[in-house]
Amino acid sequence: MQWYNFHTHCHLDDGKMPLENYAIEAIRNNMAALGFSAHAPLPLENEWSLTNESFKAYVLEARLVKEKFKNQIPIYVSMEMDYIPGLTKDFAQWVKEGNLDYTLGSIHLVKNPDGNGHWFIDGPEDGYLIGARDLFNMDFKKAVKAFYDQSIGMIKTQKPQIIGHLDKVKMYNREKWFSENDKWYHELVYKLLDEIKTAGTIVEVNTRGKYSGKTDALFPSPWIIKACVEMDIPLMLSADAHHPSQLCMLFDETTEILRNCGCTKTKTPFFEQYF
């Protein structure tokens, strides 16, 4: 099977290596397509996203690589765009400014619904816990609800073609602070899935948490994948690669999980692929 990957990070955000290295590796692996998706600039100081200045360099580099390898592999240019209500730029504006080929929306910073501050759920575990303590007083039900409410807001207002790691809030949890089996958790997930279904958004099945050892399961968990299949919500493979060597990490294993969940095909913004 020819793999594809539309979720990658490079030397200009929090990944490693120039974009050309990803294209070369994708061609070496006979991949069907490749998408570039550096973290979009944020109006908050951080060490992992593009800046407004490097955004211009990123788009230029991506377009040059796309043109250079156009006869060897289809390459698409985008960014992984964060949604923080009242703070981040509309996805449509980024598409216009960068002439982007598709939209990938994700939540990495959860806004405190009761005041200032943002819970960063994608850093080291100690930072994850500090945010939960300082902003939510370790009330994980409240914190998790804020994450899913913000995700729903993103789907409703930004309508991304792809939603990234939709249950990333579970990272580091491993059933320690809340259970995915709880009724309230299932209700939050299904509420988000209903919005995803209505919007026609593609759910990425993201392998990074698993191969990086930060979680024991895929993003999303198999029971959510099964729910997507039952609801006829399209799914796509994603490695969330931060190095060219990660472009297809765990794809064989993940495809088997998808099959076991009843999935017979994946869908990207540009094509479908049957197993």
SVG drawing of the C-alpha trace seen along z (x, -y; Angstrom):
<svg xmlns="http://www.w3.org/2000/svg" viewBox="-25 -39 43 46">
<polyline fill="none" stroke="black" stroke-width="0.4" points="0.0,0.0 1.2,-3.5 1.1,-5.6 0.5,-9.3 1.0,-11.9 -0.5,-15.3 0.7,-16.2 4.4,-17.1 6.6,-19.6 10.0,-20.9 13.1,-23.0 11.1,-26.2 8.7,-25.1 9.2,-22.3 10.3,-19.6 13.7,-18.6 15.2,-19.0 14.3,-21.1 11.1,-20.4 13.2,-19.0 14.4,-16.1 10.7,-15.1 10.0,-15.1 13.1,-13.0 12.1,-10.5 8.6,-10.3 9.8,-9.6 12.2,-6.9 9.2,-5.3 7.1,-5.5 4.4,-7.5 1.3,-8.6 1.3,-12.1 2.9,-14.4 1.5,-17.4 3.5,-20.1 1.8,-21.5 4.0,-23.5 2.4,-25.1 0.7,-28.3 1.9,-31.5 0.3,-32.3 -0.3,-35.6 1.3,-34.0 5.0,-33.6 6.1,-30.0 8.9,-27.8 7.0,-25.5 5.1,-27.5 6.1,-29.5 6.5,-33.3 5.0,-35.8 8.4,-36.2 9.2,-32.5 5.7,-32.0 6.7,-33.8 10.0,-31.7 8.0,-28.5 5.5,-29.1 8.3,-30.1 10.3,-27.0 7.3,-24.7 6.3,-26.1 9.8,-25.6 10.0,-22.0 6.5,-21.3 7.6,-22.6 11.0,-20.8 9.5,-17.4 6.2,-17.9 6.9,-15.1 7.8,-12.6 5.2,-13.1 2.1,-15.3 3.0,-17.8 0.4,-19.9 1.1,-23.0 -0.8,-23.9 -0.3,-24.6 -1.6,-23.0 -3.8,-25.9 -4.6,-26.3 -8.0,-27.6 -8.3,-29.7 -11.5,-31.7 -11.1,-35.4 -7.3,-35.1 -6.2,-33.2 -6.6,-34.2 -9.4,-32.7 -8.3,-29.7 -9.7,-31.2 -7.3,-34.2 -4.3,-31.9 -5.4,-30.1 -5.6,-33.4 -2.3,-34.7 -0.4,-31.5 -2.4,-30.3 -2.7,-27.0 -4.0,-23.8 -5.9,-22.4 -6.8,-23.1 -5.8,-21.1 -7.2,-22.4 -6.0,-21.3 -6.2,-22.3 -2.9,-22.5 -3.8,-25.4 -7.1,-25.1 -8.6,-28.5 -9.6,-28.8 -13.3,-29.5 -13.3,-31.3 -10.5,-33.7 -7.1,-34.2 -4.6,-31.6 -4.3,-28.6 -3.6,-25.0 -0.8,-23.7 -1.6,-20.0 1.2,-19.1 4.3,-19.7 6.1,-17.6 3.9,-15.9 4.9,-18.3 3.6,-21.3 0.4,-19.4 -0.2,-18.9 0.8,-22.4 -1.7,-23.8 -4.4,-21.5 -3.6,-22.6 -3.3,-26.3 -6.2,-26.8 -8.6,-24.0 -7.6,-23.1 -7.1,-19.5 -10.8,-19.3 -10.2,-17.2 -13.8,-16.9 -14.0,-20.7 -10.6,-20.8 -11.6,-18.1 -14.9,-19.7 -13.2,-23.0 -11.0,-21.1 -14.0,-19.5 -16.1,-22.7 -13.2,-24.5 -12.9,-21.7 -16.6,-22.1 -16.1,-25.8 -13.3,-25.2 -15.4,-22.9 -18.4,-25.3 -16.5,-28.5 -13.4,-27.4 -14.7,-24.3 -11.2,-22.7 -11.0,-19.9 -9.1,-17.8 -9.2,-17.8 -5.9,-16.8 -5.6,-14.4 -9.1,-15.1 -8.7,-13.4 -5.2,-14.7 -6.4,-15.9 -6.0,-12.3 -2.2,-12.4 -0.4,-11.3 -3.7,-10.4 -3.6,-6.6 -6.8,-6.5 -5.1,-8.3 -7.2,-11.5 -10.3,-10.6 -11.6,-7.5 -12.5,-7.3 -15.3,-4.9 -17.1,-7.5 -20.5,-8.5 -19.7,-12.2 -16.5,-11.6 -18.4,-9.6 -21.1,-12.4 -18.4,-15.0 -16.8,-12.9 -20.1,-12.1 -21.1,-15.8 -17.9,-16.6 -18.4,-13.8 -21.9,-15.1 -20.4,-18.4 -17.7,-16.8 -20.3,-14.7 -22.3,-17.8 -19.3,-19.7 -17.9,-16.9 -14.6,-17.1 -12.0,-14.3 -10.7,-12.8 -7.0,-12.0 -5.8,-8.8 -2.6,-10.1 0.2,-7.7 2.6,-10.2 1.4,-9.8 1.9,-6.1 5.3,-5.9 6.6,-8.7 5.5,-6.8 3.4,-9.7 0.2,-7.6 -0.6,-3.9 -3.2,-4.4 -3.7,-6.2 -5.3,-9.7 -8.2,-9.0 -8.7,-5.8 -10.1,-2.7 -13.5,-3.1 -13.7,-6.6 -12.5,-5.2 -15.3,-2.6 -17.8,-5.4 -16.5,-7.3 -17.0,-4.3 -20.5,-3.8 -21.3,-7.4 -19.7,-7.4 -17.2,-10.0 -14.1,-9.9 -10.8,-8.9 -7.2,-9.4 -3.8,-8.2 -1.3,-10.6 2.1,-10.3 2.4,-13.9 6.0,-13.5 8.7,-15.8 11.5,-14.1 11.5,-12.5 12.1,-9.1 8.7,-9.3 6.6,-9.8 5.0,-6.4 5.5,-5.4 3.1,-2.6 1.1,-2.8 1.0,1.0 -0.2,1.6 -2.6,-1.3 -4.2,-0.1 -4.8,3.3 -6.5,1.4 -8.7,-0.5 -9.7,2.8 -10.6,4.3 -12.8,1.2 -14.7,1.8 -12.9,-0.8 -12.3,0.2 -10.9,-3.1 -9.3,-6.3 -9.9,-9.8 -7.7,-12.8 -8.9,-16.2 -7.7,-15.1 -8.3,-11.3 -9.6,-8.2 -7.6,-5.0 -9.1,-1.5 -7.4,1.2"/>
</svg>
